[in-house]
Amino acid sequence: MSSPGMEQGMKQTMVAGAAMQLFMRTLQASHMELTQQVHQAVAANPALEELPPALPESDTAQAADFEATRRHAAFLDSLAEEETLQSHLEQQIRTSGFPLDLEQACLLLISNMDEHGRFATPPASLAEEQNLPPTLLRKALREVQELEPAGVGALDLQESLIIQLRRAGEEDSLAMSLLQDCWQELVHHRYDAAARKIGADPQLVQLAARRIARLNPDPGSDFAKVEQNVITPDIIVTRHGDKLEVNLTGEGIPRLTLSADYRNMMAEHAEKPDLRQYLSRCFREGRDLIRAIDQRQQTILCVANAIVKHQHEFFFRGARAMIPLRMEDIAADTGLHVSTISRAVNGKFLRCDFGVLELRRFFSAALSSPDGEAVSSAQAVQARISQLIAEENPAKPLSDADIAAALADDGIVVARRTVAKYREALHVLPAALRKNI
């Protein structure tokens, strides 16, 4: 039999875990997703109120009517909003009847998925970050991979397809052997090579490949939202001489507070334990959301400051000045976990003199000089390629090999096929199609 102290400790741990998951969900969310989450929370939680926008004194009557109007609009929006993949998966877990620790672990995994149903951070890294016991992680991962749609809970496309075959009862099929042992041959349609590798009939291998082609490569596609044309930046970087100022924009993110009326109601009805317990839960969840949003904003600002410090020259000279940068570098600077950095830059945008850029764009691997020293980033190399093509002779455009040679003259070793990849990313045609006689 557990002691009262042990029970209290378990409750505190569960509450802390729920608050951490809420913070991670708000941090992972894009600007638009966060706004939708807030409106849903306000519509569902009577203890939460949205503060009105600053209005001129003549508009105080409008301010008085703001709360009622906003609540009604948020309620209608919540009815009309389409279900997301994350909410669909969470609903399955919440109605599963799992023990609380398993339910929380499953929700933690779901909160770390992208729109395709794949993990943004490996579950093992997430478990280490959250001190999740390995046995509980494995159990939660099995349960998540049993959710609908089939194929969610994978690290990559290969694992997603394997999960779908396993769910279909085809554990011992030829298609499963192809996925597990001949992935590269399968991807490149080298069916004869795959047949030789596993000792199977080539025609049967082709039939198995057709079976795999009928699986769903994107389990989250039915829940994908239509992309919006307007991007609201989270961060603005302003130049002041040779100094840079980094600020949160805060544009469009609702400001929340706790309702004084409902606080008074809780005090007036202290003799009604059910009502008091309900209101107490509403206030706790409201405080957690307000705190999570504040932590989200401060975390994004902290990460953005570290990025700007590393990429200082970019904000004065543009993409050519972009240097190699890893999330581990920002984690070392800020003391945050790499998975937290990943969430903080996911779908977040920065506005500066060179336009509105996703924070992820500031990270790229290093490219080497002939002596092995890291000299530039992929972003900078793309900018240099763009410049070389802009300055070329239209009657004799540079081939990919010519560009690779010019980069080598700059001390940057890049293979011709890499140049071709970067050129295609810049939407530039091959030399033969750029020739202008």
C-alpha positions as CSV (number, residue, x, y, z in Angstrom):
1,M,0.0,0.0,0.0
2,S,1.5,3.3,-1.0
3,S,1.9,6.1,1.5
4,P,0.2,9.6,1.2
5,G,3.7,11.1,0.6
6,M,4.4,8.7,-2.2
7,E,1.0,9.4,-3.8
8,Q,1.5,13.1,-3.6
9,G,4.9,12.7,-5.2
10,M,3.5,10.7,-8.1
11,K,0.8,13.4,-8.6
12,Q,3.4,16.1,-8.7
13,T,5.4,14.2,-11.2
14,M,2.4,13.6,-13.5
15,V,1.4,17.2,-13.3
16,A,5.0,18.3,-14.2
17,G,5.0,15.8,-17.0
18,A,1.8,17.2,-18.5
19,A,3.1,20.7,-18.2
20,M,6.3,19.7,-20.0
21,Q,4.3,18.1,-22.8
22,L,2.2,21.2,-23.1
23,F,5.3,23.4,-23.4
24,M,6.8,21.1,-26.1
25,R,3.5,21.2,-28.1
26,T,3.4,25.0,-28.0
27,L,7.2,25.2,-28.9
28,Q,6.8,22.7,-31.8
29,A,3.7,24.6,-33.1
30,S,4.0,27.2,-35.9
31,H,2.6,30.6,-35.4
32,M,-0.7,29.7,-37.0
33,E,-0.9,26.4,-35.2
34,L,-0.3,28.1,-31.8
35,T,-3.1,30.6,-32.5
36,Q,-5.5,27.8,-33.3
37,Q,-4.5,25.9,-30.1
38,V,-5.0,29.1,-28.0
39,H,-8.5,29.7,-29.5
40,Q,-9.5,26.1,-28.8
41,A,-8.2,26.3,-25.3
42,V,-10.1,29.6,-24.6
43,A,-13.3,28.2,-26.0
44,A,-13.0,25.1,-23.8
45,N,-11.7,26.6,-20.6
46,P,-13.9,29.2,-18.8
47,A,-11.1,30.3,-16.6
48,L,-9.1,31.6,-19.6
49,E,-9.8,35.0,-21.1
50,E,-8.1,36.6,-24.1
51,L,-7.0,40.2,-23.5
52,P,-8.3,42.7,-26.0
53,P,-5.9,44.5,-28.3
54,A,-4.9,48.0,-27.4
55,L,-7.6,50.4,-28.5
56,P,-7.9,54.2,-28.5
57,E,-9.9,55.6,-25.5
58,S,-12.9,56.3,-27.8
59,D,-13.2,52.6,-28.5
60,T,-13.7,51.5,-24.9
61,A,-17.2,50.2,-25.7
62,Q,-15.7,48.0,-28.3
63,A,-13.2,46.7,-25.8
64,A,-16.0,45.9,-23.3
65,D,-17.7,43.7,-26.0
66,F,-14.5,42.1,-27.2
67,E,-14.6,39.1,-24.9
68,A,-18.1,37.9,-25.7
69,T,-17.6,38.4,-29.4
70,R,-14.3,36.6,-29.4
71,R,-15.6,33.6,-27.4
72,H,-18.5,33.2,-29.9
73,A,-16.1,33.4,-32.9
74,A,-13.6,31.0,-31.3
75,F,-16.4,28.5,-30.6
76,L,-17.6,28.6,-34.2
77,D,-14.0,28.3,-35.4
78,S,-13.5,25.2,-33.2
79,L,-16.5,23.6,-34.8
80,A,-15.4,24.3,-38.3
81,E,-11.7,23.4,-37.9
82,E,-10.6,20.2,-39.5
83,E,-9.1,17.5,-37.3
84,T,-5.3,17.3,-37.3
85,L,-3.2,14.2,-37.3
86,Q,-1.9,14.9,-33.8
87,S,-5.4,15.5,-32.4
88,H,-6.6,12.3,-34.1
89,L,-3.8,10.2,-32.6
90,E,-4.2,11.9,-29.2
91,Q,-7.9,11.1,-29.1
92,Q,-7.2,7.4,-29.7
93,I,-4.8,7.3,-26.8
94,R,-7.0,9.3,-24.4
95,T,-9.9,6.8,-25.0
96,S,-7.7,3.7,-24.8
97,G,-7.9,3.2,-21.0
98,F,-4.1,2.9,-20.7
99,P,-2.5,3.4,-17.3
100,L,-1.6,7.1,-16.8
101,D,2.2,6.6,-17.2
102,L,1.7,4.8,-20.5
103,E,-0.8,7.3,-21.7
104,Q,1.6,10.2,-20.9
105,A,4.4,8.4,-22.7
106,C,2.3,7.8,-25.8
107,L,1.2,11.5,-25.8
108,L,4.8,12.5,-25.5
109,L,5.8,10.5,-28.6
110,I,2.8,11.9,-30.6
111,S,3.8,15.4,-29.7
112,N,7.2,14.8,-31.3
113,M,5.7,13.7,-34.7
114,D,5.7,15.8,-37.8
115,E,2.7,16.2,-40.2
116,H,3.7,12.9,-41.9
117,G,3.4,10.9,-38.7
118,R,7.1,10.4,-38.4
119,F,9.3,11.4,-35.5
120,A,11.1,14.7,-35.6
121,T,13.5,13.4,-32.9
122,P,14.4,9.7,-32.4
123,P,12.3,8.3,-29.5
124,A,15.5,7.2,-27.7
125,S,16.8,10.8,-27.6
126,L,13.4,11.9,-26.4
127,A,13.3,9.3,-23.7
128,E,16.8,10.4,-22.5
129,E,15.7,14.0,-22.5
130,Q,12.5,13.3,-20.5
131,N,14.0,10.5,-18.2
132,L,11.5,8.0,-19.7
133,P,12.3,4.4,-18.6
134,P,13.3,2.2,-21.6
135,T,10.7,-0.4,-20.9
136,L,8.0,2.2,-20.8
137,L,9.3,3.8,-24.0
138,R,9.2,0.5,-25.9
139,K,5.7,-0.2,-24.7
140,A,4.5,3.3,-25.7
141,L,6.2,3.0,-29.1
142,R,4.4,-0.3,-29.8
143,E,1.0,1.2,-28.8
144,V,1.6,4.3,-31.0
145,Q,2.5,2.2,-34.0
146,E,-0.9,0.4,-33.6
147,L,-2.8,3.6,-34.0
148,E,-4.7,4.7,-37.1
149,P,-3.7,5.6,-39.8
150,A,-1.3,2.7,-40.2
151,G,2.3,3.7,-40.6
152,V,2.5,6.4,-38.0
153,G,5.2,6.2,-35.4
154,A,8.2,5.7,-37.7
155,L,11.6,7.3,-38.1
156,D,11.5,7.3,-41.9
157,L,9.6,6.1,-44.9
158,Q,11.2,2.6,-44.8
159,E,10.0,2.0,-41.2
160,S,6.6,3.4,-42.0
161,L,6.1,0.9,-44.8
162,I,7.4,-1.9,-42.6
163,I,4.8,-1.0,-39.9
164,Q,2.0,-1.0,-42.5
165,L,3.0,-4.5,-43.7
166,R,3.2,-5.8,-40.2
167,R,-0.2,-4.4,-39.4
168,A,-1.6,-6.2,-42.5
169,G,-0.3,-9.5,-41.2
170,E,2.5,-9.8,-43.8
171,E,5.4,-10.1,-41.4
172,D,6.9,-13.1,-43.2
173,S,6.1,-12.0,-46.8
174,L,8.6,-11.4,-49.6
175,A,7.5,-7.7,-49.6
176,M,8.7,-7.5,-46.0
177,S,12.1,-9.1,-46.9
178,L,12.5,-6.5,-49.7
179,L,11.8,-3.6,-47.3
180,Q,14.1,-4.9,-44.6
181,D,17.0,-6.3,-46.7
182,C,16.9,-4.6,-50.1
183,W,15.8,-1.0,-49.5
184,Q,18.4,0.6,-51.7
185,E,17.7,-1.9,-54.5
186,L,14.0,-1.3,-54.1
187,V,14.3,2.5,-54.2
188,H,16.3,2.4,-57.4
189,H,14.1,-0.3,-59.0
190,R,17.0,-2.8,-59.2
191,Y,14.7,-5.8,-58.9
192,D,17.2,-8.3,-60.4
193,A,19.8,-7.3,-57.9
194,A,17.3,-7.6,-55.1
195,A,16.3,-11.0,-56.3
196,R,19.9,-12.2,-56.4
197,K,20.5,-10.7,-52.9
198,I,17.7,-12.6,-51.2
199,G,17.6,-15.6,-53.5
200,A,14.1,-15.0,-54.9
201,D,12.5,-15.3,-58.3
202,P,12.8,-11.9,-60.1
203,Q,9.1,-12.0,-61.2
204,L,8.0,-12.6,-57.6
205,V,10.2,-9.7,-56.5
206,Q,8.5,-7.4,-59.0
207,L,5.1,-8.5,-57.7
208,A,6.2,-7.9,-54.2
209,A,7.4,-4.4,-55.2
210,R,4.0,-3.7,-56.6
211,R,2.5,-4.7,-53.3
212,I,4.8,-2.2,-51.6
213,A,3.9,0.5,-54.1
214,R,0.2,0.2,-52.9
215,L,1.2,1.2,-49.3
216,N,0.7,4.7,-48.1
217,P,4.0,6.7,-48.2
218,D,2.5,9.5,-46.2
219,P,0.0,8.4,-43.5
220,G,-0.6,12.0,-42.4
221,S,-1.7,13.1,-45.9
222,D,-5.4,13.0,-45.1
223,F,-4.9,15.5,-42.3
224,A,-2.6,17.9,-44.1
225,K,-3.7,21.5,-43.9
226,V,-3.7,23.8,-46.9
227,E,-0.6,26.0,-46.7
228,Q,-1.2,29.7,-46.1
229,N,0.4,32.2,-48.4
230,V,1.0,34.8,-45.7
231,I,3.9,34.0,-43.2
232,T,3.9,35.8,-39.9
233,P,7.5,36.1,-38.7
234,D,8.3,35.2,-35.0
235,I,11.6,37.1,-34.9
236,I,12.7,40.4,-36.4
237,V,16.4,41.3,-36.7
238,T,17.2,45.0,-37.2
239,R,20.5,46.6,-38.1
240,H,21.8,49.6,-36.1
241,G,25.1,50.5,-37.7
242,D,27.4,47.5,-37.0
243,K,25.1,46.1,-34.4
244,L,22.1,43.8,-34.6
245,E,18.9,43.9,-32.5
246,V,16.9,40.7,-32.1
247,N,13.2,40.9,-31.0
248,L,10.1,38.8,-30.9
249,T,7.4,40.2,-33.1
250,G,4.5,38.7,-31.0
251,E,2.3,39.4,-34.0
252,G,-1.1,37.7,-33.8
253,I,-0.4,35.5,-30.8
254,P,-3.3,36.0,-28.4
255,R,-2.6,37.4,-25.0
256,L,-4.2,35.4,-22.2
257,T,-5.2,36.0,-18.6
258,L,-7.1,34.1,-15.9
259,S,-10.7,35.2,-15.2
260,A,-11.3,37.2,-12.0
261,D,-15.1,36.3,-12.2
262,Y,-14.4,32.6,-12.2
263,R,-11.9,33.0,-9.4
264,N,-14.5,34.7,-7.3
265,M,-17.0,31.9,-8.2
266,M,-14.5,29.3,-6.9
267,A,-14.2,31.2,-3.6
268,E,-18.0,31.6,-3.2
269,H,-18.7,27.9,-3.8
270,A,-16.1,26.4,-1.6
271,E,-18.8,24.1,-0.1
272,K,-19.3,22.5,-3.5
273,P,-16.3,20.2,-3.9
274,D,-17.2,19.0,-7.4
275,L,-17.5,22.6,-8.8
276,R,-14.4,23.7,-6.9
277,Q,-12.4,20.8,-8.2
278,Y,-13.5,21.5,-11.8
279,L,-12.7,25.2,-11.5
280,S,-9.4,24.4,-9.8
281,R,-8.4,22.2,-12.8
282,C,-9.4,24.9,-15.3
283,F,-7.2,27.4,-13.5
284,R,-4.3,25.0,-13.3
285,E,-4.6,24.2,-17.0
286,G,-4.9,27.9,-17.8
287,R,-1.8,28.8,-15.9
288,D,0.1,26.0,-17.5
289,L,-0.9,27.3,-21.0
290,I,0.0,30.9,-20.2
291,R,3.4,29.7,-18.8
292,A,4.0,27.4,-21.8
293,I,3.4,30.2,-24.3
294,D,5.8,32.5,-22.4
295,Q,8.4,29.8,-22.2
296,R,7.9,29.2,-25.9
297,Q,8.5,32.8,-26.8
298,Q,11.5,33.1,-24.6
299,T,13.0,29.9,-25.9
300,I,12.6,31.0,-29.5
301,L,14.2,34.4,-28.7
302,C,17.1,32.6,-26.9
303,V,17.7,30.3,-29.9
304,A,17.3,33.2,-32.4
305,N,19.9,35.3,-30.5
306,A,22.4,32.4,-30.6
307,I,21.8,31.9,-34.4
308,V,22.2,35.6,-35.1
309,K,25.5,35.6,-33.1
310,H,26.9,32.7,-35.1
311,Q,25.6,34.0,-38.5
312,H,26.4,37.7,-37.8
313,E,27.9,38.4,-41.2
314,F,24.9,37.0,-43.0
315,F,22.8,40.0,-41.8
316,F,25.3,42.4,-43.4
317,R,26.5,40.6,-46.5
318,G,23.8,38.1,-47.4
319,A,23.8,34.3,-48.2
320,R,27.5,34.3,-49.3
321,A,28.5,35.0,-45.7
322,M,26.5,32.1,-44.2
323,I,28.8,29.8,-42.2
324,P,28.4,26.1,-41.3
325,L,26.2,25.8,-38.2
326,R,24.8,22.7,-36.4
327,M,22.0,22.5,-33.9
328,E,24.6,21.1,-31.5
329,D,26.4,24.4,-31.6
330,I,23.3,26.3,-30.6
331,A,22.6,23.7,-27.9
332,A,26.1,24.3,-26.5
333,D,25.6,28.1,-26.5
334,T,22.1,28.0,-24.9
335,G,22.3,25.0,-22.6
336,L,19.2,23.6,-24.3
337,H,18.7,20.1,-25.6
338,V,19.2,19.5,-29.3
339,S,15.6,18.3,-29.6
340,T,14.4,21.6,-28.0
341,I,16.4,23.5,-30.6
342,S,14.8,21.5,-33.3
343,R,11.3,22.3,-32.0
344,A,12.2,26.0,-31.6
345,V,13.2,26.4,-35.2
346,N,10.5,24.2,-36.7
347,G,8.1,26.4,-38.7
348,K,9.5,29.6,-37.1
349,F,10.5,32.5,-39.3
350,L,12.8,35.5,-39.0
351,R,12.5,38.8,-40.8
352,C,15.6,40.8,-41.7
353,D,16.9,43.0,-44.6
354,F,17.2,40.0,-46.8
355,G,13.6,38.9,-46.4
356,V,11.6,36.4,-44.3
357,L,13.6,33.2,-43.7
358,E,12.8,30.0,-41.8
359,L,15.2,29.6,-38.8
360,R,16.1,26.1,-40.1
361,R,17.7,27.8,-43.1
362,F,20.5,29.1,-40.9
363,F,21.7,25.5,-40.2
364,S,23.9,23.7,-42.8
365,A,26.8,21.3,-42.9
366,A,30.3,22.4,-43.5
367,L,32.1,22.0,-46.9
368,S,35.8,21.3,-46.9
369,S,38.9,22.8,-48.5
370,P,41.5,20.5,-50.1
371,D,43.3,20.2,-46.7
372,G,40.1,19.1,-45.0
373,E,39.4,22.4,-43.2
374,A,35.7,23.5,-43.0
375,V,35.5,26.7,-45.1
376,S,31.9,27.3,-46.0
377,S,28.2,26.3,-45.8
378,A,25.9,24.9,-48.3
379,Q,23.9,28.2,-48.3
380,A,27.1,30.2,-49.0
381,V,28.1,27.8,-51.8
382,Q,24.6,28.1,-53.4
383,A,25.0,31.9,-53.3
384,R,28.4,31.7,-54.9
385,I,27.0,29.4,-57.7
386,S,24.2,31.9,-58.3
387,Q,26.7,34.7,-58.6
388,L,28.9,32.7,-61.0
389,I,25.9,31.9,-63.3
390,A,24.7,35.6,-63.2
391,E,28.2,36.7,-64.3
392,E,28.8,34.1,-67.0
393,N,29.0,34.7,-70.7
394,P,25.5,33.9,-72.1
395,A,27.1,32.6,-75.3
396,K,29.3,30.2,-73.4
397,P,27.5,29.3,-70.1
398,L,29.4,27.5,-67.3
399,S,28.9,23.8,-67.1
400,D,28.6,22.1,-63.7
401,A,32.2,21.0,-64.1
402,D,33.3,24.6,-64.8
403,I,31.4,25.8,-61.7
404,A,33.1,23.1,-59.6
405,A,36.5,24.2,-60.9
406,A,35.7,27.9,-60.0
407,L,34.7,26.9,-56.5
408,A,37.9,24.9,-56.2
409,D,39.7,28.2,-57.1
410,D,37.9,29.7,-54.1
411,G,39.2,26.9,-51.9
412,I,35.9,25.0,-51.8
413,V,35.9,21.3,-52.8
414,V,32.5,20.4,-54.3
415,A,31.7,17.4,-56.6
416,R,30.2,18.1,-60.0
417,R,27.0,16.2,-59.0
418,T,26.7,18.4,-55.9
419,V,27.0,21.5,-58.0
420,A,24.1,20.0,-60.2
421,K,22.0,19.5,-57.1
422,Y,22.6,23.0,-55.8
423,R,21.9,24.4,-59.3
424,E,18.6,22.6,-59.5
425,A,17.7,23.9,-56.0
426,L,18.3,27.4,-57.4
427,H,15.9,26.5,-60.3
428,V,18.7,27.1,-62.9
429,L,18.8,25.2,-66.1
430,P,21.8,23.1,-67.3
431,A,24.4,25.0,-69.4
432,A,23.1,23.6,-72.7
433,L,19.7,25.1,-72.0
434,R,21.1,28.4,-70.8
435,K,23.1,29.0,-74.0
436,N,22.1,32.2,-75.7
437,I,23.8,32.6,-79.1
